[in-house]
Each structure stands twice: as C-alpha cells, then as structure tokens.
Amino acid sequence: MSRDFRGEVAAITGAASGMGRALALELARRGCELALSDVDAAGLEETTRLVAAEAPQLRCTSTQVDVADRAVVEAWAAQVMVDHGRVNLLFNNAGVALGAPLANVRPEDFHWVFGINFWGVVHGTQAFLPHLQASARESGVRGHVINTSSLFGLLAMPANGAYNATKFAVRGYTEALRMELDLTGTPVSATCVHPGGVRTAIARSARMDASTEALVGMPVEQARAHFDRLLATTSAERAAREILRGVQRNARRVLVGPDAKLLDLLVRLLGSAYQPVLVWFARRSVRAQRPQASTQPPPSRSAR
Ligand SMILES: NC(=O)c1ccc[n+]([C@@H]2O[C@H](COP(=O)([O-])OP(=O)(O)OC[C@H]3O[C@@H](n4cnc5c(N)ncnc54)[C@H](O)[C@@H]3O)[C@@H](O)[C@H]2O)c1
C-alpha cells in the first residue's frame, strides 16, 4: 500500500513561501506532523498560522534556520528529534535564484547562491540522515530525502549559469545519494525534484544583474514580470501534490509541470544539440523585445 503520510513527521526548509508552504499545507491536510524552517521569520509565522487553520490538532513546530549555516541546520535537526521524537521525510526545498551573465557574476553572489542551493541541501541531508535512519528502523516506515533541483538542473540557460551550476550539483548529489542508499540497504530513499516554472516569489526575490538585459532582451524588472506572467505556468499547490505523488511511488526523479516534462524530453532527444536550439530562440526573443526595451530608461549597473 502506498504511504499516505498520516502520522509521519516531515521537516521542510524554505517553508515560509511558495512550494515549501504549499508542501506544508498539503501534508497538514494529510495528517503529517510538521517541522518547518526558513530564514524569513514573518513568512514562517504566516505558514504556521495557515497550517493551524487547516489542521488545528496537528503538531507543527517552526524554527528560523539559514540553510547555508551547517551548525544551525544541525541544531535544528537535533531539536526536531526532541520536539517530535522522530522524522520520516526531509524536504530540502529552500532556494534562491541569480540572473547574470557568467562573465559578470561576482564571487560573493556565486558563494551566496551555492551556500543556499547546494550547501543547504548537503547540510540538511547530512544533519538529518542519521535521524531518518533511526526513525525508519524504529517505525518500519522508510525515510525519504527530497531535494529540490530545477528544470535548470537538466538543461542550462543563458543568464542563469550560476543557478544552473547549483541545480546540476543538487541533481548529481541526489542521484549518487539514492544509489548509495540502495547499495547499502539503508531504510531511507532519495528523490530529486525538477520543477519547471512555478508561481512563487522566486523571481521577485532573485538577485539580477542589470547586464542580463543583453542576453534576454529586456530590463531585469521586466524579466521578473515576464517570468511571473508567462513562464510560471504551474501553481505551487499543484507542484506540491506532484512532488508528494513522486515520493509515494518512490521516484528517483520528479518532473513538475508540463514545461519540465516537455523540455526534459527535448534534451533527451537532442543531447547537447539543445544548446544551439536555445541560442536560436534566445536571439529571436532578444530581437522581438528590442524595440520595446529601447523605450525603457537605461538600466542601472545593478538592479538588486
Ligand atoms: N518557482 C520556480 O519556478 C522554481 C523552478 C525550479 C526550481 N525551483 C526551486 O524550488 C525551491 C522553492 O522555491 P520557490 O519557487 O517556492 O521560491 P520562494 O522564493 O517562494 O521560496 C523559497 C524559500 O526559501 C527561503 N530561503 C531563501 N534563502 C534561505 C536560506 N538561506 N535559508 C533558509 N531558507 C531560505 C525563502 O525565504 C523562501 O521562503 C527552490 O529551491 C527553487 O530554486 C523553483
């Protein structure tokens, strides 16, 4: 029988917004206890309030955690065991985006995006794995690590190179982790999640360098709005349900949304030849945007 999450405990990073919040609410509806974390205390409080409205009896704890800080993540994992007595699911979901041509990515921005997107996943996995194993042995319910990569962990995209590097790294890390867990017969599994465009705060909170305009053909504020309006085609709620379905069938890879499924297929069919196809599309869209973009005031050096 497939697991229904009732009576399990899920730890979720990045639970103050977007897919993290939607996962919390969907799991609450299914009777799964929650240990929520995020760096954003106000957003976390709002998620906790929404969970309490959805499932008033449910045990839900929340902790302000910066996933880039290993010691803080380790302390949170230990606290989850004290508060809940067990942990069955870990969603390493927290993430940030960075838009900039690779030639212009500042070292501090590279460190920032890797600290959260890649090291956050490593910190969470290493801190929780012993607890997931112990809980699985005690309860007989398989533990599960769910790491969020991206469609951009399957294909690269101009102006997203630093983000691509973090999400390709999450994919390699999670696929190797899954095989190691298989080989050692550990009662814990791992799934890598690759969402396409999902309607969340990700584009609004992204760091974007003004020089991105040369690659995408529009000023950064217009690019953020363009993502929200046209590219983010899947709701966070639907994404959460697709992710949970993937965990239920113990999938190695979960593609979220029709865009992720289509582009994954394209990359498989074309191999590295997807790159000239993307360059062709990018040139075309830059040309199409130009007259519109030239009516905007000149961009400042950094639009952070
Ligand atoms: N929205 C999309 O289209 C999309 C597509 C592919 C992948 N993703 C990935 O999905 C995950 C969830 O993002 P989302 O779209 O829900 O975005 P979101 O911005 O709505 O949520 C991300 C959350 O991560 C938190 N966060 C940021 N830095 C943190 C830190 N240092 N420590 C702890 N928490 C931190 C934010 O406060 C926020 O609550 C991310 O890993 C993102 O890269 C999103």
The ligand as an ORCA input file, in Angstrom:
! r2SCAN-3c Opt
* xyz 0 1
  N       9.398     28.694     -8.746
  C      10.006     28.075     -9.756
  O       9.670     28.295    -10.925
  C      11.100     27.070     -9.479
  C      11.545     26.287    -10.556
  C      12.537     25.345    -10.324
  C      13.055     25.174     -9.058
  N      12.612     25.948     -8.034
  C      13.184     25.711     -6.707
  O      12.130     25.419     -5.805
  C      12.557     25.718     -4.462
  C      11.472     26.513     -3.757
  O      11.410     27.802     -4.339
  P      10.028     28.589     -4.585
  O       9.833     28.656     -6.034
  O       8.976     28.071     -3.721
  O      10.510     30.070     -4.155
  P      10.117     31.019     -2.946
  O      11.016     32.202     -3.078
  O       8.657     31.262     -2.920
  O      10.527     30.159     -1.658
  C      11.863     29.919     -1.325
  C      12.005     29.985      0.195
  O      13.381     29.728      0.527
  C      13.702     30.603      1.611
  N      15.138     30.825      1.740
  C      15.925     31.631      0.978
  N      17.173     31.641      1.491
  C      17.179     30.814      2.559
  C      18.166     30.417      3.490
  N      19.426     30.887      3.426
  N      17.816     29.540      4.470
  C      16.544     29.090      4.577
  N      15.554     29.449      3.730
  C      15.881     30.301      2.736
  C      12.962     31.904      1.288
  O      12.846     32.725      2.440
  C      11.643     31.370      0.770
  O      10.708     31.231      1.810
  C      13.888     26.452     -4.616
  O      14.942     25.531     -4.363
  C      13.902     26.871     -6.079
  O      15.213     27.025     -6.576
  C      11.649     26.901     -8.215
*
